Amino acid sequence: MSEKFIQSVDRAIDILELFSLAQQELSVKEISDRLQLSKSTVHGLIKTLEHRGYLEQKPTDQKYKLGLRLFELGNLVGSGMELRNLAYPIIQELVAKLQETVHLVVLDKDEVVYVEKVEGPAALRMYSMLGKRAPMYCTGVGKALFAYLDEATVDRILQEAEMTAFTSFTLTDPDAIKQELGKIREQGYAIDDEEIEIGLKCVAAPIFNHEGKVIASISCAGPKHRFSDDKMATFIHEVKQAALAVSRRFGYRG
């Protein structure tokens, strides 16, 4: 541990990271139990976070929720992302052409993070949302990134990752996944056919920088019944072209 490590800051971050889409409100006792900290310690940390706007207390049941300050900082991060800004017009054009939801993701700590999502006119609720993390091995956007990482990194991730089967179509065998990644490199795109969510299908392609290194991926996704065989060729072509257009904006010449 670094000598500059500050335990109180670490614990405050632990508190913030307890909140999720499924758990948007927590009491002092719930936070204390989950972090195995005394109520007095938790109370002091919470009051500091509340004072700075990172937490808010509900007057009805005294539980806490995330504060607007986090939303403000999150918007700063999003607006400062060059990738998101450069890709957005291309994403809008792709949505207009395909009439399906388009995602943009980046790699972070061996997972993909959704940094942009523009819904099509007939969008449905799906796994993705801005800021959400997802595994690489069973999502189209994830596999499109995964396939272009160096071999040592791929092997390490396959060895360390917990291969959860989200559906009966999820590949969890490392050898089968590596074979799939090889196929993706050959064809230049990835497909998620109900691997992360039943009924959902998507086509994804990698985005490269001026050094030829993969930096992100883009996809269109929707209900499987709208991804018929006669439409797939169009979806694949348009997604690959969109990914190339974004790559060109980063100086890619491949």
Summary of the structure (lengths in Angstrom):
residues: 254
radius of gyration: 20.6
end to end distance: 41.8
largest distance: 62.7
contacts: 775
relative contact order: 0.11
helix: 46%
strand: 19%
